Amino acid sequence: MNKESILKILEKVRKGRLTPAKAAEKLSALPFEDFGDVKVDSHRALRQGFPEVVLGEGKTPEQIEKIARNLFESGDPVLVTRIEEETAGLVLETFPGGRYDPVSRTLIYRKGKIKRQGKGTILIVSAGTSDTPISEEAAVTAEVMGNRVERLYDVGVAGIHRLLNHFDLIRKARVIIVVAGMEGALASVVGGIVSVPVIAVPTSIGYGASFDGLAALLGMLNSCASNVCVVNIDNGFGAAAVASAINRL
């Protein structure tokens, strides 16, 4: 349930094509629908500009299908994150029509084209090819949330000329998401050459002393570039959600 769908209901009441009682019935799903083991937040699109996103990790195919179907029937696009291919296959058997991407581990259901809400471009910059799954989680999320997205992958500081070769693309972005493991230095480098917000995503990619992303997290938190903010380790979704909110302002 989003602002547009509520306005359509109210317009039908105004024109006499829908009774107030029927309108109240349609709106009764607000603010959430209770299915016992899952409670679908049907009010979130009104509050935050985008419907509830389903974290697939730890949920059964039945639970994911129940939530996704309810959100889809309300007219909202559905995004399921961190869902493995086997689980996605089981969901698609009972609720077909979705699109699964094994790289970003996302499952998407939508009706028609997604409405563009972002004012500019969100650029996803990754340090290495190994960071691609998290980068794609961010990219797909940002696209589903109605943003124009550009990708610039495998441009880490070990070969800084690869990054600087795309200076024009970097300077045109309205928000930048930087995804990096190892020591996480790429976020500071990008932050130092642009005037827009840079959202840093530390990844768990790296050797022993990277401590599964902790070294990158601390490096990014200690960035001397004042326009850099940081989300949690491997949190491509969270970075995209923040970038989308900024891009709508």
C-alpha positions as a printed Julia matrix, in Angstrom:
249×3 Matrix{Float64}:
   0.0     0.0     0.0
   1.55    3.27   -1.14
   0.42    6.88   -1.49
  -0.71    6.43   -5.08
  -2.87    3.39   -4.29
  -4.56    5.19   -1.38
  -5.27    8.23   -3.57
  -6.86    5.93   -6.16
  -9.15    4.45   -3.49
 -10.16    7.9    -2.26
 -10.79    9.09   -5.82
 -13.1     6.13   -6.45
 -15.04    7.04   -3.29
 -15.27   10.66   -4.46
 -16.67    9.58   -7.83
 -19.13    7.17   -6.23
 -17.5     4.1    -7.77
 -16.56    2.71   -4.35
 -18.56    2.8    -1.14
 -16.97    4.16    2.05
 -17.44    0.71    3.61
 -15.52   -0.99    0.79
 -12.81    1.68    0.99
 -12.48    1.09    4.73
 -12.15   -2.63    4.04
  -9.33   -2.03    1.56
  -7.55    0.29    4.01
  -7.99   -2.08    6.94
  -4.66   -3.74    6.11
  -2.88   -0.68    7.52
  -0.55   -0.56    9.33
   0.29   -4.29    9.07
  -1.23   -7.67    8.31
  -0.78  -10.44   10.85
  -0.26  -13.96    9.52
   0.92  -15.39   12.83
   4.54  -16.34   12.13
   4.97  -13.29    9.85
   3.61   -9.76   10.12
   3.72   -7.79    6.86
   4.31   -4.05    7.24
   1.92   -2.74    4.58
   2.38    0.84    5.84
   6.11    1.13    5.17
   5.88    2.58    1.66
   3.82    5.46    3.07
   6.31    6.1     5.88
   9.6     5.56    4.08
   8.91    5.77    0.35
   9.56    2.09   -0.34
   7.72   -1.07    0.78
   9.06   -3.65    3.2
  12.09   -5.54    1.91
  12.2    -9.24    2.74
  15.4   -10.65    4.24
  15.45  -14.17    2.82
  18.19  -15.41    5.13
  16.78  -17.62    7.89
  13.24  -17.73    6.46
  11.51  -20.77    5.01
  10.3   -20.75    1.39
   6.74  -20.76    2.73
   7.32  -17.65    4.84
   9.01  -15.8     1.96
   6.2   -16.73   -0.44
   3.55  -15.55    2.03
   5.18  -12.14    2.52
   6.1   -11.64   -1.14
   2.62  -12.53   -2.39
   0.95  -10.15    0.08
   3.23   -7.24   -0.87
   2.85   -7.95   -4.58
  -0.95   -8.09   -4.41
  -0.96   -4.65   -2.81
   0.69   -3.29   -5.96
   4.18   -2.76   -4.57
   7.41   -4.1    -6.09
   8.85   -6.92   -3.99
  12.54   -7.3    -3.17
  13.88  -10.36   -1.35
  17.55  -10.15   -0.35
  20.06  -12.79    0.8
  18.09  -15.66   -0.67
  19.94  -18.73   -1.91
  19.22  -20.22   -5.31
  17.62  -23.4    -3.95
  15.26  -21.45   -1.69
  14.4   -19.04   -4.51
  13.56  -22.0    -6.76
  11.11  -23.35   -4.19
   9.47  -19.92   -3.8
   9.14  -19.55   -7.57
   7.44  -22.96   -7.8
   4.54  -21.78   -5.63
   4.65  -18.09   -6.6
   5.94  -17.79  -10.2
   6.7   -14.59  -12.06
   9.69  -13.38  -10.06
  13.24  -12.85  -11.29
  16.14  -14.38   -9.36
  19.71  -13.09   -9.64
  22.28  -15.55   -8.25
  25.1   -12.97   -8.07
  23.3   -10.46   -5.82
  21.16  -13.26   -4.28
  18.0   -11.22   -4.84
  14.5   -12.2    -5.92
  12.3    -9.5    -7.46
   8.6    -9.34   -8.29
   7.21   -6.26  -10.02
   4.32   -5.08  -12.17
   5.52   -3.08  -15.16
   8.33   -0.54  -15.02
   9.57    0.74  -11.69
   8.79    4.42  -11.16
  11.91    6.61  -11.14
  12.16    8.44   -7.8
  15.82    9.4    -7.6
  16.9    12.81   -8.86
  20.36   11.78  -10.02
  22.63    8.77  -10.5
  23.83    6.43   -7.78
  27.29    5.13   -8.68
  28.47    1.8    -7.28
  32.27    1.61   -7.09
  33.96   -1.64   -6.08
  37.58   -2.32   -5.22
  37.85   -5.86   -6.6
  35.95   -8.48   -8.56
  35.56  -10.48   -5.34
  33.4    -7.65   -3.99
  30.88   -8.06   -6.83
  28.16   -9.96   -4.89
  27.87   -7.14   -2.32
  28.19   -4.49   -5.04
  25.37   -6.13   -7.0
  23.19   -6.37   -3.89
  23.57   -2.59   -3.59
  23.04   -1.98   -7.31
  19.93   -4.15   -7.62
  18.43   -2.67   -4.45
  19.02    0.88   -5.68
  17.44    0.06   -9.04
  14.34   -1.49   -7.48
  14.03    1.58   -5.26
  13.66    3.72   -8.37
  17.16    5.06   -9.01
  19.37    5.38  -12.06
  22.43    3.24  -11.28
  25.91    3.14  -12.81
  28.57    0.54  -12.01
  32.35    0.95  -11.81
  33.92   -2.32  -10.69
  37.46   -3.58   -9.98
  39.11   -0.18   -9.52
  40.86   -0.67   -6.17
  43.84    1.25   -4.86
  46.35   -1.4    -5.96
  45.85    0.04   -9.46
  44.6     3.55   -8.77
  44.9     4.56  -12.44
  41.86    2.36  -13.16
  39.74    4.59  -10.91
  41.1     7.91  -12.17
  40.46    6.86  -15.76
  36.73    7.23  -14.99
  36.92   10.62  -13.3
  34.08   12.13  -15.36
  31.69    9.3   -14.43
  32.59    9.67  -10.75
  32.06   13.44  -10.72
  28.59   13.15  -12.33
  27.13   10.9    -9.6
  24.77   12.35   -6.99
  25.56    9.63   -4.43
  28.4     7.1    -4.47
  28.54    3.71   -2.81
  32.06    2.34   -2.38
  32.41   -1.4    -1.75
  35.81   -2.66   -0.6
  37.43   -5.36    1.5
  41.06   -5.75    2.58
  42.04   -2.4     4.22
  39.04   -0.46    2.79
  41.16    2.45    1.51
  39.12    3.0    -1.65
  36.36    4.85    0.23
  38.79    7.57    1.39
  40.26    7.94   -2.08
  36.83    8.4    -3.68
  35.69   10.67   -0.87
  38.69   12.9    -1.42
  37.89   13.66   -5.06
  34.11   14.31   -4.93
  31.75   16.71   -3.15
  28.81   14.28   -2.81
  27.97   11.75   -0.06
  30.05    8.57   -0.17
  28.58    5.52    1.53
  31.27    2.98    2.33
  30.54   -0.75    2.52
  33.29   -2.87    4.07
  33.27   -6.45    2.84
  34.47   -9.66    4.45
  36.82  -10.24    1.48
  40.5   -10.42    2.41
  43.27  -12.42    4.03
  43.72  -13.32    7.72
  44.48   -9.88    9.16
  41.38   -8.45    7.5
  39.4   -10.29   10.24
  36.38  -10.96    7.98
  35.89   -7.29    7.16
  36.73   -5.75   10.52
  39.94   -4.16    9.19
  38.02   -2.55    6.29
  35.27   -1.4     8.66
  37.73    0.31   11.01
  39.67    1.8     8.1
  36.5     3.3     6.65
  35.32    4.58   10.03
  38.69    6.31   10.42
  38.54    7.91    6.97
  39.95   11.44    6.79
  37.5    12.23    3.97
  34.71   14.1     5.74
  31.97   13.09    3.27
  32.33    9.35    3.95
  29.82    7.47    6.1
  29.9     3.73    6.76
  27.41    0.87    6.95
  27.95   -2.58    8.41
  30.12   -5.32    6.92
  28.69   -6.76    3.66
  25.6    -4.53    3.95
  25.06   -3.62    0.32
  21.32   -3.39    0.9
  21.68   -0.87    3.73
  24.01    1.31    1.65
  21.52    1.35   -1.24
  18.61    2.22    1.05
  20.5     5.21    2.48
  21.68    6.28   -0.98
  18.1     6.1    -2.25
  16.85    8.29    0.59
  19.55   10.87   -0.19
  18.86   10.72   -3.92
  15.16   11.51   -3.4
  15.88   14.76   -1.49
